[in-house]
Amino acid sequence: MEVQGYYDSFSRNLHMADDALRAGLDLRTTALETSLPLEIYVLSEVLNHGGASFQLTTDGLSRVAEFKQQYEASFDSSNAIMRRLLDDAKDYMKTPEGRVLTKEMLIRRLEFFNEAARQMNVMRTQQSLGSPAQYRHPHLPEAALISTLPAQR
């Protein structure tokens, strides 16, 4: 998918991620539990670099709803900032790793949200179909896993 496609679908992807979390999708056994809040933080920093005023105060997955609320409140200005950053091939921002093209930082975040929304949509479909847990994980109680496994003869 091209950058324009990621940009056009960002709002939908953000809504899908927030909607899945509100519906109770369990991300404890995935990397999304950690990466989603981090990527939202980085995206807010990129947008703030462009002139937005996102202020995230929550931690964990609740950051998704907080960011979505602030994004929707400043929808037009946030999209104008994204458009401007995507069109500017020379703007840099300082990061802990050094100076990075702001356009590239934004593109990576848009790609991440596209993939995260797709993954969460698949997980939500599996959950709605009643798919059992596929492997043991420290966050899942042993009894819950055993009750989903087929009986052995």
C-alpha positions as CSV (number, residue, x, y, z in Angstrom):
1,M,0.0,0.0,0.0
2,E,1.3,3.4,-0.9
3,V,1.7,6.3,1.6
4,Q,-1.5,7.9,0.4
5,G,-3.4,4.8,1.2
6,Y,-2.0,4.6,4.7
7,Y,-2.8,8.3,5.2
8,D,-6.4,7.8,3.9
9,S,-7.1,4.8,6.1
10,F,-5.4,6.1,9.3
11,S,-8.7,7.4,10.8
12,R,-10.4,4.1,10.1
13,N,-7.5,2.1,11.4
14,L,-7.4,4.1,14.6
15,H,-11.2,3.6,15.0
16,M,-10.9,-0.2,14.4
17,A,-8.1,-0.5,17.1
18,D,-10.1,1.5,19.6
19,D,-13.3,-0.3,18.9
20,A,-11.6,-3.7,19.3
21,L,-10.2,-2.7,22.7
22,R,-13.5,-1.4,23.8
23,A,-15.1,-4.7,22.8
24,G,-12.7,-6.5,25.2
25,L,-10.1,-7.9,22.8
26,D,-7.4,-9.4,24.9
27,L,-3.9,-8.4,23.7
28,R,-1.9,-9.7,26.6
29,T,-0.4,-12.5,24.6
30,T,0.7,-10.2,21.7
31,A,3.4,-7.6,21.2
32,L,0.6,-5.0,20.6
33,E,0.0,-4.7,24.3
34,T,3.4,-2.9,24.5
35,S,3.9,-1.6,21.0
36,L,0.5,0.1,20.5
37,P,0.9,2.6,23.4
38,L,4.5,3.3,22.3
39,E,3.6,3.9,18.7
40,I,0.8,6.2,19.8
41,Y,3.3,8.2,21.9
42,V,5.7,8.5,18.9
43,L,2.9,9.5,16.6
44,S,1.8,12.2,19.0
45,E,5.4,13.5,19.2
46,V,5.6,13.6,15.4
47,L,2.3,15.5,15.2
48,N,3.4,17.8,18.0
49,H,6.6,18.5,16.1
50,G,4.3,19.6,13.2
51,G,2.4,22.0,15.4
52,A,-0.3,19.8,17.1
53,S,-0.8,19.8,20.8
54,F,-1.4,16.2,21.9
55,Q,-0.9,15.6,25.6
56,L,-1.1,12.0,26.6
57,T,-1.5,11.3,30.3
58,T,-2.5,7.7,30.4
59,D,-0.4,4.5,30.2
60,G,-1.0,1.2,28.6
61,L,-3.7,0.5,26.1
62,S,-6.0,3.2,27.5
63,R,-3.7,5.6,25.6
64,V,-5.4,4.5,22.4
65,A,-8.8,5.9,23.5
66,E,-7.1,9.1,24.9
67,F,-5.3,9.7,21.6
68,K,-8.4,8.9,19.5
69,Q,-10.4,11.4,21.5
70,Q,-7.8,14.2,21.1
71,Y,-7.3,13.3,17.4
72,E,-11.1,13.5,16.7
73,A,-11.3,16.8,18.6
74,S,-8.6,18.3,16.2
75,F,-9.4,16.1,13.2
76,D,-9.0,18.8,10.5
77,S,-5.9,20.4,11.9
78,S,-4.2,17.0,12.6
79,N,-4.9,15.8,9.1
80,A,-3.5,19.1,7.7
81,I,-0.4,18.6,9.8
82,M,0.0,15.0,8.5
83,R,-0.5,16.1,4.9
84,R,2.1,18.9,5.4
85,L,4.6,16.5,7.0
86,L,4.1,14.0,4.2
87,D,4.7,16.6,1.5
88,D,7.9,18.0,3.2
89,A,10.8,15.8,2.3
90,K,13.4,17.9,4.2
91,D,11.9,18.3,7.7
92,Y,13.9,16.6,10.4
93,M,13.1,15.9,14.0
94,K,15.4,15.1,16.8
95,T,15.0,11.7,18.5
96,P,17.0,9.8,21.1
97,E,18.6,7.9,18.2
98,G,19.6,11.1,16.3
99,R,18.0,13.2,13.6
100,V,15.3,11.5,11.5
101,L,13.2,12.7,8.6
102,T,9.8,13.6,10.0
103,K,8.1,12.3,6.9
104,E,9.7,8.8,7.5
105,M,8.7,8.8,11.1
106,L,5.1,9.6,10.1
107,I,5.0,7.0,7.4
108,R,6.3,4.3,9.8
109,R,3.5,5.1,12.3
110,L,0.9,5.1,9.6
111,E,2.2,1.7,8.4
112,F,2.1,0.4,11.9
113,F,-1.5,1.4,12.5
114,N,-2.5,-0.2,9.2
115,E,-0.9,-3.5,10.2
116,A,-2.1,-3.3,13.9
117,A,-5.7,-2.7,12.8
118,R,-5.6,-5.6,10.4
119,Q,-4.1,-7.9,13.1
120,M,-6.7,-6.8,15.7
121,N,-9.5,-7.3,13.2
122,V,-8.3,-10.9,12.6
123,M,-8.0,-11.5,16.3
124,R,-11.5,-10.1,16.9
125,T,-12.9,-12.4,14.2
126,Q,-11.2,-15.4,15.8
127,Q,-12.5,-14.4,19.2
128,S,-16.1,-14.0,17.9
129,L,-15.9,-17.4,16.4
130,G,-14.9,-18.9,19.7
131,S,-11.4,-20.0,18.6
132,P,-9.5,-21.6,21.5
133,A,-6.2,-20.5,22.8
134,Q,-3.4,-22.1,20.7
135,Y,-0.5,-22.2,23.2
136,R,0.4,-21.8,26.8
137,H,1.2,-18.4,28.0
138,P,2.0,-17.1,31.6
139,H,-0.9,-14.6,31.5
140,L,-3.5,-17.3,30.8
141,P,-4.7,-19.4,33.7
142,E,-4.0,-23.1,33.1
143,A,-7.6,-24.1,33.7
144,A,-8.8,-21.8,30.9
145,L,-6.3,-23.4,28.4
146,I,-7.2,-26.9,29.4
147,S,-10.9,-26.3,29.0
148,T,-10.4,-25.2,25.4
149,L,-8.4,-28.2,24.3
150,P,-10.2,-31.2,22.8
151,A,-10.5,-34.2,25.0
152,Q,-7.9,-37.0,24.3
153,R,-9.0,-40.6,24.0
